[in-house]
Structure formats: structure tokens, C-alpha cells
Amino acid sequence: MNYCSDCGSPELERTIPQGSVALRFTCRQCGVVHYQRHSLVAGCLALWKGNVLLCRRAIEPFAGKWTLPAGYVEVGETFEEAARRETFEEAHAVVSNLRLFSLYSLRNFEEAYVLYLAELAEPTFSPGAETSATMLFPPTH
């Protein structure tokens, strides 16, 4: 962080404010404490006849790696709405019967994930703009 988002001052320092447990950017000019938070991510473990829909990433980070369709939750959007939207954006797939599957956080990426178990409405899918390939894979144990 280079500037205070409240007053615009470049007078920031990293301190542990009273009552806090971690270093925070604090503005020396106006005194505002800037808290960093996890980005929220939602996605689907989408199934068709027991097979899992995966997307091969076309962008960094991890371009070329296979992943579940997922992405950032937009302001004003529920986790379920985001999971449906991201699955459609990344795999052009429509999902139904979403059920909460998993909650976890990736500390190194500052992301909190909400994944839903879902059913593909139809076995039709294709790569979206951030995806180079989509495919159904059998589950492995």
C-alpha cells in the first residue's frame, strides 16, 4: 500500500494497532488503520454421471493447470450466484442442485473459498475466455 485510501497521504507505516494481533498499514496523517482481508472465491465441483468437470487455466497464475471452475465473488452477489456465474464463464456450463461442499482458505493467496457440489444440467461445456480446455474426468480415490 502506497497511499492512504481515506486521505491520500503517502505517510503510511506498518504497526500493530492497540487491540490488534497483526501488522496493519496505519496512516500517520489521519490515523486510519487499513485492514487487509481475504478475497472471496466461489466455485463448483460439477458432476455429470459421476465425472468431474475441470478447466485448464489459460491465464496466470498456474496457466496450463487443471482446476475446478471458480472465481471471485462480486459485490452484491451471493456465494451460490458467484459459483454458478463462474462455472458458466469458465466452462460455459449450467449447473443445478448446488449444495455446500467445502470451505477453506489459502493463506499464501489471501483467499477464502466456498465450493459447491453441483450437477451439470446437461453434458455441454466449452472453454471460456480464461480457460484453454474443459473436460470431464473420472474421480480418483
C-alpha positions as CSV (number, residue, x, y, z in Angstrom):
1,M,0.0,0.0,0.0
2,N,1.5,3.3,-1.1
3,Y,-1.2,5.8,-0.2
4,C,-4.0,6.1,2.4
5,S,-7.3,5.4,0.7
6,D,-9.1,7.8,3.1
7,C,-6.9,11.0,2.8
8,G,-4.4,10.2,0.0
9,S,-1.3,10.7,2.2
10,P,1.8,8.7,1.5
11,E,2.6,8.7,5.2
12,L,1.9,5.0,6.0
13,E,3.6,2.8,8.4
14,R,3.1,-0.8,9.4
15,T,2.2,-1.0,13.1
16,I,0.3,-3.3,15.4
17,P,-2.6,-1.0,16.5
18,Q,-3.9,-1.3,20.1
19,G,-6.2,-4.3,20.4
20,S,-4.9,-5.9,17.2
21,V,-2.9,-9.0,16.7
22,A,-1.2,-8.3,13.4
23,L,0.8,-5.6,11.5
24,R,-1.5,-3.2,9.7
25,F,-0.9,-0.2,7.5
26,T,-1.7,2.9,9.5
27,C,-1.9,6.4,8.1
28,R,0.3,8.9,10.1
29,Q,-1.7,11.8,8.6
30,C,-5.3,10.8,9.5
31,G,-4.8,7.8,11.8
32,V,-6.9,5.4,9.7
33,V,-6.0,1.7,10.2
34,H,-6.2,-0.2,6.9
35,Y,-7.2,-3.9,7.4
36,Q,-6.4,-6.4,4.7
37,R,-9.0,-9.1,4.1
38,H,-9.2,-12.4,2.2
39,S,-10.6,-12.2,-1.3
40,L,-13.7,-14.4,-1.5
41,V,-13.8,-17.1,-4.1
42,A,-16.8,-19.4,-5.1
43,G,-16.9,-22.4,-7.4
44,C,-18.4,-25.7,-8.2
45,L,-17.4,-29.3,-8.1
46,A,-19.7,-30.0,-11.0
47,L,-20.6,-33.6,-11.8
48,W,-22.0,-35.5,-14.8
49,K,-22.7,-39.2,-14.3
50,G,-20.0,-39.3,-11.6
51,N,-17.4,-37.5,-13.6
52,V,-15.9,-34.1,-12.5
53,L,-15.8,-31.1,-14.8
54,L,-12.4,-29.4,-14.8
55,C,-11.0,-26.4,-16.6
56,R,-7.4,-26.0,-17.9
57,R,-6.3,-22.5,-17.0
58,A,-5.4,-20.2,-19.9
59,I,-4.0,-17.4,-17.7
60,E,-1.5,-17.0,-14.9
61,P,-1.1,-17.9,-12.2
62,F,-0.9,-21.6,-13.0
63,A,-1.6,-21.4,-16.7
64,G,-2.0,-24.9,-18.2
65,K,-3.0,-26.5,-14.8
66,W,-6.4,-28.2,-14.4
67,T,-8.8,-26.7,-11.8
68,L,-12.4,-26.5,-10.7
69,P,-14.3,-23.6,-12.2
70,A,-14.2,-20.9,-9.6
71,G,-13.6,-17.2,-9.2
72,Y,-14.0,-14.0,-7.2
73,V,-17.4,-13.2,-5.6
74,E,-18.6,-9.8,-6.9
75,V,-20.1,-7.2,-4.6
76,G,-23.9,-7.7,-4.3
77,E,-23.6,-11.4,-5.3
78,T,-24.2,-14.4,-3.1
79,F,-21.7,-17.3,-3.0
80,E,-24.1,-19.5,-4.9
81,E,-24.7,-16.9,-7.6
82,A,-20.9,-16.4,-8.0
83,A,-20.4,-20.2,-8.2
84,R,-23.0,-20.5,-11.0
85,R,-21.6,-17.5,-12.8
86,E,-18.0,-18.6,-12.6
87,T,-18.9,-22.1,-13.8
88,F,-20.6,-20.6,-16.8
89,E,-17.9,-18.0,-17.5
90,E,-15.0,-20.6,-17.3
91,A,-16.7,-23.6,-18.8
92,H,-19.9,-22.4,-20.5
93,A,-21.7,-25.0,-18.2
94,V,-25.0,-24.6,-16.5
95,V,-25.2,-26.2,-13.0
96,S,-28.1,-27.1,-10.8
97,N,-28.8,-28.6,-7.4
98,L,-25.9,-26.7,-5.6
99,R,-25.0,-28.0,-2.2
100,L,-22.3,-26.6,0.1
101,F,-19.3,-28.9,-0.2
102,S,-16.3,-27.2,1.3
103,L,-15.0,-24.1,3.0
104,Y,-11.3,-23.4,3.1
105,S,-8.7,-20.7,3.0
106,L,-5.4,-20.3,1.2
107,R,-3.2,-18.2,3.5
108,N,-0.5,-17.6,0.9
109,F,-3.0,-16.3,-1.6
110,E,-5.2,-14.4,0.9
111,E,-8.3,-16.2,-0.5
112,A,-11.2,-17.8,1.2
113,Y,-13.0,-20.5,-0.9
114,V,-16.6,-21.7,-0.9
115,L,-17.1,-24.7,-3.1
116,Y,-20.5,-26.3,-4.0
117,L,-21.2,-29.8,-5.1
118,A,-23.4,-29.4,-8.2
119,E,-24.8,-31.3,-11.1
120,L,-24.3,-30.3,-14.7
121,A,-27.7,-29.5,-16.2
122,E,-26.5,-31.0,-19.5
123,P,-23.2,-32.6,-20.6
124,T,-22.4,-29.5,-22.7
125,F,-19.5,-27.3,-21.9
126,S,-16.6,-25.5,-23.6
127,P,-13.7,-23.2,-22.7
128,G,-14.4,-19.7,-21.6
129,A,-12.1,-16.7,-22.0
130,E,-9.8,-17.7,-19.1
131,T,-9.9,-21.4,-20.0
132,S,-8.0,-23.3,-22.7
133,A,-9.8,-26.6,-22.3
134,T,-12.7,-28.2,-20.4
135,M,-13.2,-31.9,-19.8
136,L,-14.9,-34.5,-17.6
137,F,-12.6,-36.6,-15.5
138,P,-13.4,-39.8,-13.6
139,P,-12.9,-39.3,-9.8
140,T,-9.8,-40.8,-8.3
141,H,-9.6,-42.2,-4.8
